[in-house]
Amino acid sequence: MATMFEKRHKVYQSGGWGNKGKSIIQFRTMAMVSKEELIATLNKSNTKPKMKAKILTELDKRGVKLVWK
C-alpha cells in the first residue's frame, strides 16, 4: 500500500435535483504531493518525527539531495 500523506476522509457528494447523493473517500499519498510542499512540511516546527521520516524517504526516492545547515 502507498504511504499516506494525510488521513483518509469521507466527502458527501450531493446527487443534485431529485437524485440520491453518495459518499466518497478522498486521500493523498506521498506520490501526489509536490516537492515544494514536502519540503515545507519538513521544515515546520510541529511535524512529528514519523512524518519527517516518511518525507525524507519520499524525497530520497525522487533523488532530491538535502543540505542541512
C-alpha positions in Angstrom: 0.0 0.0 0.0 1.2 3.5 -0.7 2.5 5.8 2.0 -0.2 8.2 3.1 0.4 12.0 3.4 -2.9 12.8 5.0 -5.6 10.8 6.7 -8.5 9.4 4.6 -11.7 11.3 4.9 -15.2 10.9 3.6 -16.8 13.6 1.5 -20.5 13.6 0.8 -21.3 14.4 -2.9 -24.8 15.6 -3.4 -26.8 14.0 -6.2 -28.4 17.1 -7.4 -32.1 17.7 -8.2 -34.0 14.5 -7.2 -31.0 12.2 -7.2 -29.6 10.4 -4.3 -26.2 11.5 -3.0 -23.2 9.3 -2.3 -20.2 9.5 -0.1 -16.6 9.1 -1.5 -13.3 8.6 0.3 -10.6 11.1 -0.5 -6.9 10.7 0.3 -3.5 11.9 -0.7 -0.4 9.7 -1.0 3.2 10.9 -0.9 3.4 10.5 -4.6 0.6 13.0 -5.1 2.3 15.8 -3.2 4.7 18.3 -4.8 8.3 18.5 -3.8 7.9 22.1 -2.5 5.0 21.0 -0.2 7.0 18.1 1.1 10.0 20.4 2.0 7.7 23.0 3.5 6.1 20.3 5.7 9.5 19.0 6.7 10.6 22.5 7.8 7.5 23.1 10.0 8.2 23.0 13.7 5.2 20.9 14.7 5.8 18.0 12.2 6.0 14.6 14.0 9.2 12.6 13.7 7.4 9.7 12.0 6.1 12.0 9.3 9.5 13.6 8.9 11.0 10.1 8.3 8.3 9.4 5.7 9.0 12.7 3.9 12.8 12.1 3.9 12.2 8.6 2.4 10.0 10.0 -0.4 12.4 12.8 -1.2 15.2 10.2 -1.4 13.1 8.1 -3.8 12.7 11.2 -6.0 16.5 11.8 -6.0 16.4 15.1 -4.0 19.6 15.8 -2.1 19.1 17.9 1.0 21.8 20.1 2.5 21.4 20.6 6.3 22.9 23.7 7.8 
